[in-house]
Amino acid sequence: MEPENCVGLDNVTEKQPLKPEFYIIVHNVAKRQNVGNMLRSACAFGVAEVIFVGSKKNLQLFGSQGTHKHVKIRTVDSLEEAVSYVKAAGCKICGVEIRNDALNIVSRPFEGNTAFILGNEGHGLTQKQADVCDFFVYIPHYGNGTASLNVTVAASIIFHHFAEWAGYVERPREGEKYVVDAPPQKRGISDAEDRRIHALREQRRNADQMSTGNETLENQDLGSMFD
């Protein structure tokens, strides 16, 4: 299918305007290095945003090789919240799974902004994950020695096909490597804002100390009543 022009969300780095964008919903991926490796592939193929379902403290970046600094990552509390977010960005949700109704990825059956969801390394997509998908794709195999691919290998193949279909412009190269942009700078805090935050922390500290002191006096008074 030919890509339709569509406007997605702003990315960390500027991409070609009016190109279909792809998102990734990371949900129920068990091995920590797989998340980091997936981020690396996502960065290489121009992901718009990664939506991680779960607590930020559980987001493992091992294996990303610093590419997470160039990728927009959003954490959400539930799969339902992730689905609502990508739907608001105009995405159809594509499950990556070997099943009878899945379409061959070689046909690149995309229509516009797409959010990919890949299954668990052991058992694939859950029924709950499959239920939120608008369509499915699979990667054809030609050898006889494996039943499925590693989730990060599968992700790389899928993302590459989408980038080719969407017409992303290849990055410039220097020698045997691609040119890497400097990571975006975090927003600095002004001196006035820093002083305001420091003052608020000091007020809270003083309030906590006063509260502790009052409790100590009350306990002493109660103790004297029963001496």
Secondary structure as GFF3:
##gff-version 3
##sequence-region A 1 227
A	DSSP	beta_strand	22	26	.	.	.	ID=ss1
A	DSSP	alpha_helix	32	44	.	.	.	ID=ss2
A	DSSP	beta_strand	49	53	.	.	.	ID=ss3
A	DSSP	three_ten_helix	56	58	.	.	.	ID=ss4
A	DSSP	three_ten_helix	67	70	.	.	.	ID=ss5
A	DSSP	beta_strand	73	76	.	.	.	ID=ss6
A	DSSP	alpha_helix	79	88	.	.	.	ID=ss7
A	DSSP	beta_strand	92	96	.	.	.	ID=ss8
A	DSSP	beta_strand	103	104	.	.	.	ID=ss9
A	DSSP	three_ten_helix	105	107	.	.	.	ID=ss10
A	DSSP	beta_strand	114	118	.	.	.	ID=ss11
A	DSSP	alpha_helix	127	131	.	.	.	ID=ss12
A	DSSP	beta_strand	135	138	.	.	.	ID=ss13
A	DSSP	alpha_helix	151	166	.	.	.	ID=ss14
A	DSSP	beta_strand	173	174	.	.	.	ID=ss15
A	DSSP	beta_strand	177	178	.	.	.	ID=ss16
A	DSSP	alpha_helix	191	225	.	.	.	ID=ss17
###
